[in-house]
Amino acid sequence: MRERVSAHDAVWLQDTATNLMVINGVFITDRIDLATFRETFQQRVIEAGGGAQYGRFRDRVVSIRGVPYWETDPGFDIARQIIPARENELPTIEELQRYIGEEASAPLPADRPPWQFQVIEKLGADSSVVLARIHHSIGDGVSLITVIFALMEEMTAEHETAPARGSIRPAAGAMRKGLLKAMSVPLAAPGILLRRLLWRPDRHALHGAKVSGKKQVAWTAPFDLAIIKRARKQLDATVNDVLMAVVSGAFSRYLARHAGETIDKLRISMPVNVRSAHEPLRLGNRFAAVPLELPAGIEHIGDRVRAVKLKMDALKQSVVPIVVYGIQSAMLTLLPQGVSRGLIDFLANKCTAVVTNVPGPQRELTLAGRRVRGLMFWVPQRADIGVGISILSFAGCVQVGVLADTVLVPDARDLVRAFEEEFEALRAI
């Protein structure tokens, strides 16, 4: 059976040698073996809903006269998709980060469904690791997180388990409401597109150089979400306002320390969910890559949060996400693939980084009865963007993951340290 790949999914079938369109994630668990994880995935994902709920995981991509189609893989085998890692035993988290960086630089096999899980059975004394690699053409973070949660269960207060749930419907969907706002979209679209076309690209040590395709990953230590919520309350802001101020501050710290550069703004590409509140969640891409200019160079984090809040409030009240999504749709539908790809890359290259924030479950998770000790994921970048920042809240803590091209960031842990310093600055608010 074949089904044409939708335009919003096909736009991600544009991997390059330097930027792969693959979402990478990692689960660190109590000790688990390959056979147990395969069995759990088979039962909870492949066979879910009689095989129909996540049927895309059985499909590979084929090209017919230059047009991509989903086709059921006649040779589908869970053993080809969930495999032992190249290195089945790693002594430290630092070695795990090295390994993930190497894998993030490698393409997925082209002859099978575009996803892969690798199991590292031994990490340190008593942990295991599952490395998830899922091509962006299968879905965005909002839809894919439902797959991850299908695998896991939440620990309840009584130490029993219940199906895992996260905040998988960001409030961005509410931006679609309001008759007056909807009516203003056609009038606002030309101006929004023109302003974005006229943006000058960021130029500093973290953006502008040609990327190499060699990646590094790292992530912060867990930071207490309660401290961020306290800062949010005192500054009359949202958690996301605070986190975006942390992003701005971390980039400013890194550039000042490593390049002697001072910036007064930071342009990022921020995925915004455009699903309506009642739209059924299905695998696929339904988001706008919204360009956002964050204030930078403001030393006191409280003042920076207030400045970021003004930007975020203006975005929430605007039609920018809907317009950006509509422009994407128009380019992908009306223009030849090469032209639309060039325009999308041209607009993307004005930004330093892709930054995404995913609210996860606030209770501890189990996977096949094993406690999940850590979760992290890394958002891909396109064109010549070489830095991806992924923010995940889980079990009362927040962590930031960094995926960076080594040309721009020789050691991703240096950028991670800048984020940890920003988190610590929040304690003083």
One Martini backbone bead per residue (centre of mass of N, CA, C, O) as a GRO file, in nm:
protein
  429
    1MET     BB    1   0.098   0.035   0.020
    2ARG     BB    2   0.021   0.379  -0.078
    3GLU     BB    3   0.128   0.719   0.029
    4ARG     BB    4   0.144   1.034   0.007
    5VAL     BB    5   0.349   1.270   0.105
    6SER     BB    6   0.314   1.529   0.271
    7ALA     BB    7   0.428   1.842   0.260
    8HIS     BB    8   0.496   1.866   0.579
    9ASP     BB    9   0.677   1.602   0.556
   10ALA     BB   10   0.857   1.638   0.296
   11VAL     BB   11   1.036   1.880   0.397
   12TRP     BB   12   1.215   1.656   0.572
   13LEU     BB   13   1.331   1.523   0.293
   14GLN     BB   14   1.629   1.716   0.343
   15ASP     BB   15   1.888   1.591   0.374
   16THR     BB   16   2.222   1.642   0.469
   17ALA     BB   17   2.556   1.610   0.536
   18THR     BB   18   2.518   1.841   0.784
   19ASN     BB   19   2.184   1.789   0.807
   20LEU     BB   20   1.973   1.597   0.985
   21MET     BB   21   1.619   1.490   1.000
   22VAL     BB   22   1.673   1.398   1.320
   23ILE     BB   23   1.539   1.270   1.608
   24ASN     BB   24   1.693   1.267   1.924
   25GLY     BB   25   1.694   1.020   2.195
   26VAL     BB   26   1.695   0.947   2.560
   27PHE     BB   27   1.703   0.661   2.780
   28ILE     BB   28   1.748   0.616   3.129
   29THR     BB   29   1.778   0.302   3.297
   30ASP     BB   30   1.728   0.044   3.424
   31ARG     BB   31   1.811  -0.256   3.362
   32ILE     BB   32   1.806  -0.356   3.011
   33ASP     BB   33   1.714  -0.553   2.743
   34LEU     BB   34   1.667  -0.603   2.415
   35ALA     BB   35   1.425  -0.803   2.420
   36THR     BB   36   1.241  -0.639   2.607
   37PHE     BB   37   1.218  -0.386   2.433
   38ARG     BB   38   1.105  -0.515   2.180
   39GLU     BB   39   0.848  -0.628   2.308
   40THR     BB   40   0.734  -0.359   2.408
   41PHE     BB   41   0.720  -0.216   2.132
   42GLN     BB   42   0.545  -0.417   1.985
   43GLN     BB   43   0.295  -0.393   2.178
   44ARG     BB   44   0.271  -0.057   2.216
   45VAL     BB   45   0.312   0.018   1.898
   46ILE     BB   46   0.287  -0.180   1.656
   47GLU     BB   47   0.002  -0.312   1.791
   48ALA     BB   48  -0.155  -0.066   1.813
   49GLY     BB   49  -0.469  -0.078   1.716
   50GLY     BB   50  -0.402  -0.326   1.530
   51GLY     BB   51  -0.160  -0.141   1.381
   52ALA     BB   52  -0.289   0.163   1.327
   53GLN     BB   53  -0.187   0.394   1.519
   54TYR     BB   54   0.142   0.330   1.419
   55GLY     BB   55   0.181   0.254   1.105
   56ARG     BB   56   0.427   0.430   1.012
   57PHE     BB   57   0.645   0.225   1.142
   58ARG     BB   58   0.609   0.033   0.864
   59ASP     BB   59   0.717   0.266   0.684
   60ARG     BB   60   0.852   0.363   0.384
   61VAL     BB   61   1.043   0.552   0.150
   62VAL     BB   62   0.942   0.635  -0.182
   63SER     BB   63   1.032   0.708  -0.525
   64ILE     BB   64   0.812   0.852  -0.781
   65ARG     BB   65   0.908   1.063  -0.998
   66GLY     BB   66   1.000   1.246  -0.735
   67VAL     BB   67   0.778   1.120  -0.546
   68PRO     BB   68   0.679   1.076  -0.224
   69TYR     BB   69   0.619   0.763  -0.046
   70TRP     BB   70   0.433   0.556   0.142
   71GLU     BB   71   0.547   0.217   0.229
   72THR     BB   72   0.508  -0.089   0.302
   73ASP     BB   73   0.729  -0.296   0.451
   74PRO     BB   74   0.790  -0.619   0.345
   75GLY     BB   75   1.058  -0.646   0.561
   76PHE     BB   76   0.952  -0.613   0.832
   77ASP     BB   77   1.164  -0.582   1.136
   78ILE     BB   78   1.230  -0.529   1.460
   79ALA     BB   79   1.540  -0.620   1.437
   80ARG     BB   80   1.607  -0.370   1.232
   81GLN     BB   81   1.510  -0.129   1.435
   82ILE     BB   82   1.608  -0.289   1.696
   83ILE     BB   83   1.934  -0.245   1.823
   84PRO     BB   84   2.244  -0.289   1.889
   85ALA     BB   85   2.493  -0.127   1.987
   86ARG     BB   86   2.815  -0.072   1.907
   87GLU     BB   87   2.817   0.002   2.221
   88ASN     BB   88   2.730  -0.200   2.506
   89GLU     BB   89   2.954  -0.037   2.688
   90LEU     BB   90   2.947   0.233   2.930
   91PRO     BB   91   3.095   0.415   3.193
   92THR     BB   92   2.981   0.711   3.106
   93ILE     BB   93   2.824   1.000   3.022
   94GLU     BB   94   3.048   1.107   2.838
   95GLU     BB   95   3.047   0.855   2.653
   96LEU     BB   96   2.754   0.884   2.571
   97GLN     BB   97   2.778   1.158   2.432
   98ARG     BB   98   2.975   1.070   2.219
   99TYR     BB   99   2.798   0.853   2.088
  100ILE     BB  100   2.555   1.029   2.011
  101GLY     BB  101   2.711   1.222   1.827
  102GLU     BB  102   2.792   1.010   1.620
  103GLU     BB  103   2.500   0.919   1.547
  104ALA     BB  104   2.388   1.209   1.468
  105SER     BB  105   2.589   1.197   1.200
  106ALA     BB  106   2.413   0.950   1.104
  107PRO     BB  107   2.236   0.791   0.887
  108LEU     BB  108   1.970   0.630   0.800
  109PRO     BB  109   1.840   0.374   0.666
  110ALA     BB  110   1.690   0.362   0.330
  111ASP     BB  111   1.539   0.050   0.331
  112ARG     BB  112   1.357   0.162   0.573
  113PRO     BB  113   1.220   0.271   0.823
  114PRO     BB  114   1.277   0.610   0.966
  115TRP     BB  115   1.391   0.427   1.224
  116GLN     BB  116   1.569   0.395   1.552
  117PHE     BB  117   1.682   0.163   1.804
  118GLN     BB  118   1.920   0.168   2.073
  119VAL     BB  119   2.092  -0.070   2.287
  120ILE     BB  120   2.246  -0.007   2.602
  121GLU     BB  121   2.296  -0.227   2.859
  122LYS     BB  122   2.566  -0.063   2.969
  123LEU     BB  123   2.571   0.186   3.231
  124GLY     BB  124   2.779   0.149   3.428
  125ALA     BB  125   2.660  -0.037   3.693
  126ASP     BB  126   2.298  -0.012   3.650
  127SER     BB  127   2.250   0.085   3.351
  128SER     BB  128   2.054   0.193   3.068
  129VAL     BB  129   2.012   0.251   2.703
  130VAL     BB  130   1.797   0.445   2.484
  131LEU     BB  131   1.825   0.516   2.140
  132ALA     BB  132   1.645   0.756   1.961
  133ARG     BB  133   1.562   0.751   1.595
  134ILE     BB  134   1.361   1.001   1.425
  135HIS     BB  135   1.218   1.103   1.157
  136HIS     BB  136   1.057   1.401   1.084
  137SER     BB  137   0.850   1.282   0.871
  138ILE     BB  138   0.670   1.133   1.086
  139GLY     BB  139   0.709   1.378   1.308
  140ASP     BB  140   0.652   1.570   1.567
  141GLY     BB  141   0.678   1.624   1.899
  142VAL     BB  142   0.375   1.601   1.967
  143SER     BB  143   0.335   1.317   1.829
  144LEU     BB  144   0.589   1.153   1.937
  145ILE     BB  145   0.532   1.164   2.246
  146THR     BB  146   0.304   0.950   2.235
  147VAL     BB  147   0.495   0.714   2.182
  148ILE     BB  148   0.667   0.732   2.432
  149PHE     BB  149   0.424   0.706   2.633
  150ALA     BB  150   0.331   0.424   2.534
  151LEU     BB  151   0.590   0.285   2.669
  152MET     BB  152   0.494   0.419   2.940
  153GLU     BB  153   0.483   0.481   3.299
  154GLU     BB  154   0.344   0.615   3.581
  155MET     BB  155   0.408   0.717   3.897
  156THR     BB  156   0.237   0.702   4.173
  157ALA     BB  157   0.182   0.772   4.500
  158GLU     BB  158   0.137   0.442   4.538
  159HIS     BB  159   0.346   0.298   4.334
  160GLU     BB  160   0.199   0.288   4.086
  161THR     BB  161   0.066   0.253   3.757
  162ALA     BB  162   0.031   0.472   3.466
  163PRO     BB  163  -0.029   0.621   3.202
  164ALA     BB  164   0.146   0.831   3.022
  165ARG     BB  165   0.164   1.196   3.062
  166GLY     BB  166   0.156   1.504   2.885
  167SER     BB  167   0.201   1.832   2.757
  168ILE     BB  168   0.095   1.786   2.424
  169ARG     BB  169  -0.078   2.078   2.429
  170PRO     BB  170   0.000   2.354   2.348
  171ALA     BB  171  -0.125   2.683   2.365
  172ALA     BB  172  -0.088   2.762   2.062
  173GLY     BB  173  -0.367   2.663   1.955
  174ALA     BB  174  -0.521   2.922   2.064
  175MET     BB  175  -0.435   3.119   1.827
  176ARG     BB  176  -0.684   3.026   1.636
  177LYS     BB  177  -0.862   3.202   1.784
  178GLY     BB  178  -1.074   3.421   1.654
  179LEU     BB  179  -1.223   3.605   1.420
  180LEU     BB  180  -1.043   3.858   1.388
  181LYS     BB  181  -0.778   3.707   1.351
  182ALA     BB  182  -0.857   3.543   1.100
  183MET     BB  183  -0.924   3.798   0.922
  184SER     BB  184  -0.613   3.917   0.941
  185VAL     BB  185  -0.424   3.726   0.786
  186PRO     BB  186  -0.421   3.830   0.485
  187LEU     BB  187  -0.317   4.118   0.572
  188ALA     BB  188  -0.049   4.023   0.736
  189ALA     BB  189   0.129   3.839   0.557
  190PRO     BB  190   0.307   4.028   0.378
  191GLY     BB  191   0.453   4.174   0.614
  192ILE     BB  192   0.576   3.927   0.754
  193LEU     BB  193   0.739   3.828   0.512
  194LEU     BB  194   0.905   4.082   0.458
  195ARG     BB  195   1.044   4.103   0.735
  196ARG     BB  196   1.181   3.826   0.714
  197LEU     BB  197   1.342   3.881   0.451
  198LEU     BB  198   1.493   4.147   0.590
  199TRP     BB  199   1.647   4.000   0.770
  200ARG     BB  200   1.936   3.980   0.940
  201PRO     BB  201   2.168   3.776   0.994
  202ASP     BB  202   2.331   3.624   1.213
  203ARG     BB  203   2.669   3.734   1.345
  204HIS     BB  204   2.873   3.483   1.484
  205ALA     BB  205   3.025   3.212   1.635
  206LEU     BB  206   2.721   3.054   1.614
  207HIS     BB  207   2.695   3.207   1.323
  208GLY     BB  208   2.801   3.159   0.959
  209ALA     BB  209   2.945   2.916   0.947
  210LYS     BB  210   3.030   2.632   0.802
  211VAL     BB  211   2.912   2.333   0.838
  212SER     BB  212   3.014   1.979   0.891
  213GLY     BB  213   2.827   1.738   1.054
  214LYS     BB  214   2.966   1.733   1.325
  215LYS     BB  215   2.856   1.612   1.636
  216GLN     BB  216   2.735   1.732   1.958
  217VAL     BB  217   2.645   1.631   2.294
  218ALA     BB  218   2.447   1.771   2.570
  219TRP     BB  219   2.358   1.809   2.928
  220THR     BB  220   2.205   1.904   3.195
  221ALA     BB  221   2.137   1.927   3.495
  222PRO     BB  222   1.900   1.910   3.706
  223PHE     BB  223   1.632   2.150   3.760
  224ASP     BB  224   1.428   2.308   3.964
  225LEU     BB  225   1.106   2.398   3.884
  226ALA     BB  226   1.029   2.571   4.135
  227ILE     BB  227   1.226   2.807   4.077
  228ILE     BB  228   1.097   2.893   3.811
  229LYS     BB  229   0.811   2.943   3.928
  230ARG     BB  230   0.896   3.162   4.124
  231ALA     BB  231   1.004   3.358   3.911
  232ARG     BB  232   0.745   3.382   3.751
  233LYS     BB  233   0.576   3.506   3.979
  234GLN     BB  234   0.758   3.757   4.047
  235LEU     BB  235   0.752   3.849   3.717
  236ASP     BB  236   0.489   3.796   3.568
  237ALA     BB  237   0.526   3.515   3.416
  238THR     BB  238   0.636   3.251   3.235
  239VAL     BB  239   0.809   2.972   3.199
  240ASN     BB  240   0.891   3.034   2.904
  241ASP     BB  241   1.008   3.311   2.955
  242VAL     BB  242   1.235   3.215   3.138
  243LEU     BB  243   1.367   3.011   2.939
  244MET     BB  244   1.430   3.220   2.712
  245ALA     BB  245   1.617   3.388   2.896
  246VAL     BB  246   1.821   3.163   2.936
  247VAL     BB  247   1.902   3.130   2.645
  248SER     BB  248   2.006   3.418   2.599
  249GLY     BB  249   2.217   3.413   2.832
  250ALA     BB  250   2.386   3.168   2.740
  251PHE     BB  251   2.480   3.285   2.471
  252SER     BB  252   2.614   3.535   2.587
  253ARG     BB  253   2.818   3.393   2.766
  254TYR     BB  254   2.961   3.225   2.553
  255LEU     BB  255   3.052   3.457   2.362
  256ALA     BB  256   3.215   3.616   2.572
  257ARG     BB  257   3.412   3.380   2.657
  258HIS     BB  258   3.496   3.257   2.350
  259ALA     BB  259   3.479   3.550   2.157
  260GLY     BB  260   3.428   3.845   2.271
  261GLU     BB  261   3.113   3.878   2.240
  262THR     BB  262   2.838   4.109   2.180
  263ILE     BB  263   2.484   4.090   2.225
  264ASP     BB  264   2.132   4.222   2.167
  265LYS     BB  265   2.049   3.962   1.994
  266LEU     BB  266   1.840   3.659   1.926
  267ARG     BB  267   1.787   3.430   1.671
  268ILE     BB  268   1.508   3.208   1.646
  269SER     BB  269   1.364   2.883   1.604
  270MET     BB  270   1.014   2.812   1.687
  271PRO     BB  271   0.815   2.566   1.757
  272VAL     BB  272   0.456   2.576   1.672
  273ASN     BB  273   0.161   2.471   1.752
  274VAL     BB  274  -0.146   2.435   1.522
  275ARG     BB  275  -0.336   2.286   1.677
  276SER     BB  276  -0.623   2.221   1.787
  277ALA     BB  277  -0.773   2.132   2.080
  278HIS     BB  278  -0.961   1.894   1.909
  279GLU     BB  279  -0.744   1.762   1.757
  280PRO     BB  280  -0.634   1.484   1.650
  281LEU     BB  281  -0.369   1.278   1.726
  282ARG     BB  282  -0.119   1.252   1.476
  283LEU     BB  283   0.099   1.162   1.274
  284GLY     BB  284   0.296   1.450   1.214
  285ASN     BB  285   0.316   1.789   1.074
  286ARG     BB  286   0.197   2.071   1.304
  287PHE     BB  287   0.395   2.338   1.242
  288ALA     BB  288   0.566   2.641   1.320
  289ALA     BB  289   0.857   2.818   1.221
  290VAL     BB  290   0.921   3.059   1.442
  291PRO     BB  291   1.043   3.368   1.445
  292LEU     BB  292   1.270   3.495   1.708
  293GLU     BB  293   1.353   3.788   1.901
  294LEU     BB  294   1.588   3.802   2.147
  295PRO     BB  295   1.694   3.943   2.413
  296ALA     BB  296   2.025   4.069   2.477
  297GLY     BB  297   2.272   4.182   2.704
  298ILE     BB  298   2.119   4.128   2.979
  299GLU     BB  299   2.238   4.065   3.280
  300HIS     BB  300   1.979   4.066   3.434
  301ILE     BB  301   1.742   3.823   3.451
  302GLY     BB  302   1.491   3.986   3.526
  303ASP     BB  303   1.509   4.192   3.295
  304ARG     BB  304   1.508   3.976   3.071
  305VAL     BB  305   1.233   3.853   3.123
  306ARG     BB  306   1.072   4.112   3.068
  307ALA     BB  307   1.168   4.141   2.773
  308VAL     BB  308   1.068   3.865   2.676
  309LYS     BB  309   0.769   3.893   2.748
  310LEU     BB  310   0.702   4.106   2.536
  311LYS     BB  311   0.758   3.921   2.295
  312MET     BB  312   0.566   3.686   2.371
  313ASP     BB  313   0.303   3.847   2.389
  314ALA     BB  314   0.306   3.944   2.096
  315LEU     BB  315   0.293   3.661   1.970
  316LYS     BB  316   0.023   3.563   2.101
  317GLN     BB  317  -0.145   3.818   1.967
  318SER     BB  318  -0.073   3.707   1.700
  319VAL     BB  319  -0.049   3.565   1.349
  320VAL     BB  320   0.228   3.437   1.290
  321PRO     BB  321   0.195   3.125   1.306
  322ILE     BB  322  -0.025   3.106   1.087
  323VAL     BB  323   0.130   3.247   0.862
  324VAL     BB  324   0.378   3.063   0.853
  325TYR     BB  325   0.218   2.808   0.789
  326GLY     BB  326   0.091   2.918   0.528
  327ILE     BB  327   0.356   2.972   0.379
  328GLN     BB  328   0.456   2.687   0.381
  329SER     BB  329   0.217   2.566   0.227
  330ALA     BB  330   0.242   2.735  -0.030
  331MET     BB  331   0.531   2.659  -0.110
  332LEU     BB  332   0.484   2.343  -0.115
  333THR     BB  333   0.236   2.352  -0.326
  334LEU     BB  334   0.325   2.582  -0.561
  335LEU     BB  335   0.623   2.496  -0.561
  336PRO     BB  336   0.897   2.380  -0.637
  337GLN     BB  337   1.104   2.205  -0.444
  338GLY     BB  338   1.366   2.370  -0.490
  339VAL     BB  339   1.240   2.647  -0.426
  340SER     BB  340   1.118   2.596  -0.145
  341ARG     BB  341   1.379   2.507  -0.013
  342GLY     BB  342   1.540   2.768  -0.058
  343LEU     BB  343   1.349   2.956   0.103
  344ILE     BB  344   1.352   2.808   0.373
  345ASP     BB  345   1.660   2.826   0.410
  346PHE     BB  346   1.685   3.133   0.397
  347LEU     BB  347   1.512   3.184   0.652
  348ALA     BB  348   1.663   3.000   0.854
  349ASN     BB  349   1.959   3.143   0.828
  350LYS     BB  350   1.882   3.388   1.032
  351CYS     BB  351   1.934   3.177   1.252
  352THR     BB  352   2.108   3.029   1.519
  353ALA     BB  353   1.855   2.854   1.637
  354VAL     BB  354   1.687   2.578   1.765
  355VAL     BB  355   1.394   2.606   1.987
  356THR     BB  356   1.261   2.377   2.235
  357ASN     BB  357   0.959   2.313   2.444
  358VAL     BB  358   0.886   2.028   2.663
  359PRO     BB  359   0.625   1.915   2.847
  360GLY     BB  360   0.632   1.677   3.079
  361PRO     BB  361   0.612   1.454   3.305
  362GLN     BB  362   0.574   1.486   3.678
  363ARG     BB  363   0.638   1.189   3.691
  364GLU     BB  364   0.760   0.904   3.721
  365LEU     BB  365   0.902   0.645   3.518
  366THR     BB  366   0.835   0.346   3.329
  367LEU     BB  367   1.010   0.058   3.163
  368ALA     BB  368   0.932  -0.245   3.190
  369GLY     BB  369   0.964  -0.182   3.517
  370ARG     BB  370   1.169   0.042   3.474
  371ARG     BB  371   1.334   0.302   3.575
  372VAL     BB  372   1.344   0.634   3.480
  373ARG     BB  373   1.630   0.846   3.507
  374GLY     BB  374   1.628   0.965   3.200
  375LEU     BB  375   1.567   1.249   2.974
  376MET     BB  376   1.628   1.318   2.617
  377PHE     BB  377   1.654   1.564   2.346
  378TRP     BB  378   1.708   1.645   1.981
  379VAL     BB  379   1.693   1.895   1.763
  380PRO     BB  380   1.690   1.967   1.447
  381GLN     BB  381   1.857   2.106   1.161
  382ARG     BB  382   1.878   2.343   0.900
  383ALA     BB  383   2.094   2.409   0.681
  384ASP     BB  384   2.323   2.638   0.868
  385ILE     BB  385   2.236   2.533   1.127
  386GLY     BB  386   2.432   2.439   1.445
  387VAL     BB  387   2.194   2.475   1.674
  388GLY     BB  388   2.032   2.286   1.938
  389ILE     BB  389   1.751   2.342   2.167
  390SER     BB  390   1.640   2.136   2.444
  391ILE     BB  391   1.345   2.140   2.650
  392LEU     BB  392   1.287   1.947   2.958
  393SER     BB  393   1.022   1.836   3.155
  394PHE     BB  394   1.076   1.618   3.456
  395ALA     BB  395   0.992   1.535   3.760
  396GLY     BB  396   1.043   1.852   3.862
  397CYS     BB  397   1.239   1.908   3.613
  398VAL     BB  398   1.505   2.070   3.424
  399GLN     BB  399   1.639   2.033   3.089
  400VAL     BB  400   1.923   2.080   2.865
  401GLY     BB  401   1.981   2.034   2.521
  402VAL     BB  402   2.275   1.990   2.308
  403LEU     BB  403   2.316   2.048   1.951
  404ALA     BB  404   2.640   2.059   1.783
  405ASP     BB  405   2.860   2.189   1.580
  406THR     BB  406   3.207   2.173   1.591
  407VAL     BB  407   3.270   2.442   1.449
  408LEU     BB  408   3.106   2.613   1.669
  409VAL     BB  409   3.121   2.369   1.903
  410PRO     BB  410   3.372   2.187   2.028
  411ASP     BB  411   3.217   2.194   2.327
  412ALA     BB  412   2.905   2.141   2.451
  413ARG     BB  413   2.964   2.178   2.761
  414ASP     BB  414   3.010   2.483   2.755
  415LEU     BB  415   2.713   2.558   2.695
  416VAL     BB  416   2.591   2.409   2.934
  417ARG     BB  417   2.725   2.584   3.154
  418ALA     BB  418   2.571   2.842   3.080
  419PHE     BB  419   2.296   2.728   3.162
  420GLU     BB  420   2.364   2.663   3.460
  421GLU     BB  421   2.425   2.959   3.536
  422GLU     BB  422   2.140   3.064   3.477
  423PHE     BB  423   1.990   2.890   3.678
  424GLU     BB  424   2.140   2.995   3.929
  425ALA     BB  425   2.040   3.296   3.896
  426LEU     BB  426   1.742   3.234   3.985
  427ARG     BB  427   1.782   3.209   4.296
  428ALA     BB  428   1.802   3.538   4.341
  429ILE     BB  429   1.488   3.619   4.284
   0.00000   0.00000   0.00000
